[in-house]
Amino acid sequence: MTTQRRNDLLIPLLAVVSDILAIIASFYFSYELRFDSFLTQLIPVTKGYPPQAAYLIGAVIITPVWIMLFNRQRVYRTRRDVDLSLEFFLIVRQVSFGMLIVLALVFFYRTFSYSRIVFIFIWGMAIGLVFVGRVLVLTYEKHLYRKGRELRNVLIVGTKQMAPELALRMMQRPELGYRLVGYISPEDERMESVPAVRLGTLDALQSVVAEQRVETILVCFAEGQTEQLSQLLAQLEGKSIQILLEPQVIGIAPTRLRVTELFNTPLIGIKDIPMTAWSRIAKRIFDLLFSAVVLVLFSPFTFIIMLLIRLESGSPVMYKQRRVGLDGEEFDLYKFRTMRVDAERFTGPTWTRRDDPRVTRIGRILRRLSLDEIPQFINVLRGEMSVVGPRPERPEFVDQFRNYVPKYLERHRLKTGLTGWAQVNGLRGEVPIAERTKFDLYYIENWSLKLDIRIIFKTLYAILFGKDAY
């Protein structure tokens, strides 16, 4: 049933060719920059001019190795929903590993001495050129899909769990390369909030698959509907169709699946300690260094901010508020005051709303640029918070959310942070807390230092260009 499409060959081919050209170009231009540019005046050549051909031969030899390294990361595929920041870090890691291989080969080749400066240039240029090439190929691929060319036909089976959200994403983002042909469900189930076509019940699955030329099926049953799942698999037996299962169908959160082995027995882990001892140490060192740098850099501005707050609305210029952190422990969170002194006198604890009249003029600017959060780096230095993590909530709200938001208290398995995975994905302000919690749990289950750095970069982008802060 699966159709071989031209894009499925064209896009990977373009990606491979782009990477090959980028690698060879990085060797060529690095040589030119070192030995045939103004740089020779700044850094004189003292050991003679090696033949350029030797570098180009090295490029030809190492290129297949680099291509294999990239291929192991499955980058030569179609329909990748790529986060460019993540793609950049992947390229940095693989190019760096490839350069180690280059240096190892050079160690055994003693005909002449290769320039270490050239290798530094090669490393930087390869990262930049490969990344630019990937962006161009991905842009071209998305352009083809927006034109409706060779989209992959998808059928949703069931209306539970993530079904409506997945349906909307496919309908609103054709650039990902998928076309929703419709959904099938029991007689009493409909996706009222989604303008998708209902094509019948599970009994009609085989005919729907044939008529609609379905290539991918997304199974979104309610938890425990294993009998329906067995019926679906039986009907599709022998069919060359991709079947993707929403994990909660079998009662497992999608971010928790881990395959491990214990006593020579393969087991599926659904919960684990989120960080090892070494991971906690690495994250703590990063927090201390990053916070110290930020506080030093912004120290000239803190006096100005405090003065402006004082002139507009008096004292205090800072305030502290009880928040809930790691393991449910409470602590005092510090911020520059952005509201009137008596902001909650009549309302009690409440979230900030868009165009909230309680926010001062200076406070609105501070909130828009997230400058009101700077004092929280003191909380980080004290070990009460981390730079990145789920945002801490007030005890009053935690008592509410724990009663109706599934797995809400799982957020407290890591230190809370100034920014988090939910915030950089646009889930802030008046977004339902249940949606934020899903992203917080993903972060906890998939933590890495690389993910923290990625979130920081996305946070900077959101501060400069986002419109959700208030």
PyMOL commands that set and color helices and strands:
alter all, ss='L'
color gray80, all
select helices_A, chain A and resi 6-35+39-42+52-72+84-108+116-146+163-172+174-176+202-212+226-235+247-250+254-256+277-313+326-328+361-368+371-373+376-381+395-404+408-413+421-424+433-445+449-465
alter helices_A, ss='H'
color red, helices_A
select strands_A, chain A and resi 152-157+178-184+216-219+242-245+258-262+265-269+318-324+330-336+386-388+417-419
alter strands_A, ss='S'
color yellow, strands_A
deselect
rebuild
show_as cartoon
